Amino acid sequence: MKYKLLCLFVLLSFSLSDLYADIELSSKQMRTSDGLPSNSVRCMFQDSKGFLWLGTLDGLTRYDGNTFLTYQLESGKHDRISLADNRIKHVAEDKNGFLWIKTVPELFSCYDLQKACFVDFTGTGSDGENYSEIFMSANGDVWLWHRRNGVRQIVCEDDRTMTSVKFRTKFGNLPDDRIKFINEDSSGRIWIGTMRGLASVYKGKVEFIDRKLNFSSSFPHGEDMYFLTKSGDVYRCVNGSKKIDCLASLSAIAGNTSVSTFIDKR
């Protein structure tokens, strides 16, 4: 039996080598002399149309396999929307065909791939506010958040215009503006964890689940959501209920109030 398996392995090895023998790989290094706005490329992303987007320290550029098309901040033109900043950190595409570009000064830009233009994602002209992270929910909504500036939910309408809702403590729809995470459970409920409390958003309704705990992370499992606090306590919310139960207190086990200290001791 071992001999038969060895023979089969040898035959497969030769077959695979013959299969890939005619494939030739080539590479080309592209620089500013080829059309790149900068040799410092910080991120790459291929969109749903097949274009390659390169985020550099001097603008965002689209590569179609032959030429580059570069977008940069147009500070002198107030009649149209342009890139928020030339220093690009991250590029992603949502379910509706919009590119979301994160820049170094924590400003986001939104580019419509269908109309080939930048758009006002707030619907109010206030796209100059700082947001550091992005979350894309299953229904296509985009959530921007910041560790000090709250949350903004962006909804794409049928005509591809955008409306948004801002979540801040002063508006009464957040327990705290210092956001630690945004996540989603299996039912489509959005969970917003802050340094002082936990909120859920479902079908436009906001509910405060907690107003005291300092949350650090979350993850969905089945129909439940699990949450970790800064002190190392694990909480669970069962099937979208309006309360959380403490499953484990790591701080009590370790005799400390720091998760990192507990890990180091182990």
N, C-alpha and C positions, 0 to 999 in steps of 0.2 A: 504494500500500500504506500509506504514512504517513497519507494522507487517511482511509482506511477505519479505521485504528486510532484516529485522533483522534475520528472520529464515534462509534465504539464506546465510547470513554472518556467522551464527553459524555453518551451515552444511559445508561450505567451510573451516572454521577454523579446524573442526574435521578431515576433509579429508586431509588437508595439514599436520596436526600433525601425522596422520597415515602414510602418505607418507614418511616423514623424520624420523620416529621413529627408523628405522633399520639402519640409517646411523651413523657410529661411526667415530669420529675425533680423531686423535692422533697427537702428536708433539714430536719432538726430538731436543734437543739443541746440535749443533755441534761445536766443538772447535779444537784447534790445535792438541789435542790428537787424534782426529778423522781424521786428514789429512789436515785441514785448515792451510795455511801458516801463518796466523795471526788471532787473535780474533777480530781485528778491521776491520770490513767489512763496506766499504763505499758505495757500490752500488751492485745491483743485476740485471741480465738481462737474459731472456730466449730467445735463438736463434731460427731460423726457423727449426732446427733439433730437438728441444726439450731439448737441454742441458741448464743447469743453470750455468751462469757465475757470479762469485763473485769477486768484486774488493776490495782488502784489502790494508793495508798499507805496505804489504810485498809481493806483487805479485798478479797476476791474476790466478784464479783457475776455472777449469771446473768440474762441478758435474753432474754425469750421473744417480744419484739416489742411487748409492752404493759407489763409490770411487771418490776421488779428483785427478785431474791432474793439476799441478801448473806450471805456466810460470813465470819466473823472468828475470831480466836484466842479460845478459851474457857479462859482460864488457871485459873479456879476450879473447873472440872469435870474431875475425874480419872477419871470412870467411862466417858468416851467420848472418841474421838479427834476433834480439830478441826484447823483450819488452824494450821500451824506458826508463822506470823508474818503480820501484816497487810500488810506491804510486799511486794507481788508484783512479780516481775521477768519471769517467762515462764510460759506455759501451753502444754502439748502433750498429745495423746492417743495412747495406744499401740494396738496391734492388738487388744487384748482389751477395749477400752472403758473404760480407766482414764485419768483426767486426772492429769497430773503437774505440780505447781505449784512453781516455783522462787521462793524468797523472798530478800530482801536479805541476811539473816545466813547465807546458804549452807545453808539447811535446806529439804528437799523435803517436800511433802505429796502424798498420793495419794487421789484421789476416785473412787469406783466409780459410773459413770454409770447402771448397771442398778439398783443398790440405793440410789442417792442418799445416799451417806454416805462419810465419810473412813475409810480403812482403814490398818491397820498393814502397811506394805509389806515390813517386815523379817521378819515372822513371829516375832520375838523381843522385841518391845517396845522396840527400840533405834533408833527412828526419829528420835531427837534428835541423831544424828551429822551432822557437816558434810560436805556434798558440793556441789561447785560446777558440775558438768556432767552431762549425761545423754546416753546413746546407746541407741537402740532397735534391736535386731537383727532380722533377717528372720524369725526363728522366734517373735517376740513377747516375748522376754526383754528386760528393761530393765537397763541398766548405769549405775550412778551412780559418779562418780569425783571425786577431789579432788587438788589439786596437792601435798598433804602427807599425805592421810589414806587413800590406797589406793583400793580399788574394792569395790563391792558389786553382785553379780548378783542380780536379782530375777526369780523364776519364778512365773507365775500357774498354779495348779493347776486341775483340772477343776471343782472346787466354788467357784472364784473366791477361795479363800484364797491367800495368798502365802507362799512360802519364799524364803530368800536365802542366798547364800554370800559371805562377806567375804574379800577378798584383801589380805593384808598381809605384809610381810617376816617378821614374828614368827610367822606361821602357815606359812611356808615355801612359799607359793604366789605370791610376787612377788619380783622381783629388787631392787625399790626402791619405796618408798611415794610417791615424788614423780611423779605421773602427768602425762604430757604429752598423750596421746591414747588413744582406743579406736576401733578400726575393725574392719571385717568384710570378708573376701574372698568370692569367688564360691561357695566350698564351705561357707560358714557358719562358718568358723574366725574366732574373735575374736582380735584383736591388741591388746596393751597395751604402749604405749611409755612408758618412764620416763626419768628423768634418768641412770639407770645400768642400762641393760639393756632387753631386749625379751622379752616372754612371749606365748605363744599358748595359747588355750583351745579345745579341740574335743571335743565329746561328754563334757564333764566332766573331761577330762584336761588338766593344765597342763604346758607344756613351756617351759623357758628357752632362748631362741634366742641371746641375748647377755646378758652380765653387766657390760659395761664402757662401751659407747657411750651418749652423751647424745642421745636421739632427740627430734626436735621435731615431726614430722608424718608422715603416711602417706597413700597413696591406692591403691585397687585399679585394676588394668588387665587386663581379660581374666581369666585364671586366676592371675595373678601379683599380688604386693603390692610396692609401692615405698615406701622409707623415706628420710627426710631427717634427718640429724643436725645438731646445733647448729653443728658445725664446717663444715657445707656438703657433706658427703659423701652420695652417693646409693647406697642399697643395694637389692637386689632379692631377693625370695624366690620361687622358681619353683614354682608349683602346689602350695602347701602343704608344701614340703619343710622339713626341720628345720635348714636353714642359710641364711644370707644372704650374697650376694656383692656386693662394692663395684663399682659400675659407673662412677662418676665421683667424683673428689676435687676439688671446687671450691676448697677451701682451698689445695690444692697449686698449682692453676692461678693463683690470685690471690696466693699467697704470704702469705695471712692465715688466721686461724682464726675469722673472723666472716663469716657470709653477708651481713649488711647492709653490711659494708665492701666486699665483693666487688661487690655491686650498685651501691653508690655510685661505685666506680671506673669501672664501665661507663657 
